Amino acid sequence: MQLRNSPSRYGLVSIVLHWGVALAVFGLFGLGLWMVDLGYYDPWRKAGPDLHKSIGLVLLAVMLVRVVWRFISPPPPAPANHGKVTRLASKLGHLALYLGLFAVMVAGYLISTADGVGIPVFGLFEVPALISDLPDQADTAGVIHLWLAWGIVIFAVLHGLAALKHHFIDRDATLTRMLGRKA
Ligand code: HEM
């Protein structure tokens, strides 16, 4: 299978990045909601947030690679049956998902660095606390993080439903292209 995108379909790199990021986002969401309600003596009370932050920061790096890859190998154009409104809506939707993802991860970073301590990533290395003295940093970033997390997950579900609509109703290649099939 080709690595790069072509005018008719996505390449392996874009497909792995797409589904890998989707998996990480839903996983982080579930882990995040679960971990904040853990009891004081629960062994996962520390391990949960550590795992969440480690995966979250790796995801941040992966998303930066994904943006660069988008310039190296641009995505295929929209299927021919997509009208002007659909093309605009999908462009704006994808942009909102990208911006929302970066914003939720930056907010997560700001929660974690509010105490001025760096974030260990899987115990292998540490991401330094570059910003730690914003007013009410942890609380404000925490509220923003939660709302953005819900917003992204709801948006991602709508994005998925739109792909299913294109597949089962419009019967076009929108979904199959992201599954590696040729349009
Ligand atoms: C797509 C990426 C992410 C999603 C969807 C996500 C989602 C969530 C959710 C749903 C919560 C629970 C919030 C609450 O109930 O108050 C949470 C908590 C948290 N997240 Fe994330 N997160 C992401 C990335 C990150 C990153 C990159 C970091 C840090 C580097 C991070 C750090 C935290 C911290 C420290 C908490 C605990 C906040 C508290 O104890 O109130 N998250 N996250």
Residues whose N, C-alpha, C, O or C-beta is under 5 A from the ligand:
A	BS01	HEM	V25 L28 F29 G32 L33 V36 H52 K53 G56 L57 V104 M105 G108 Y109 I111 S112 G142 L146 A149
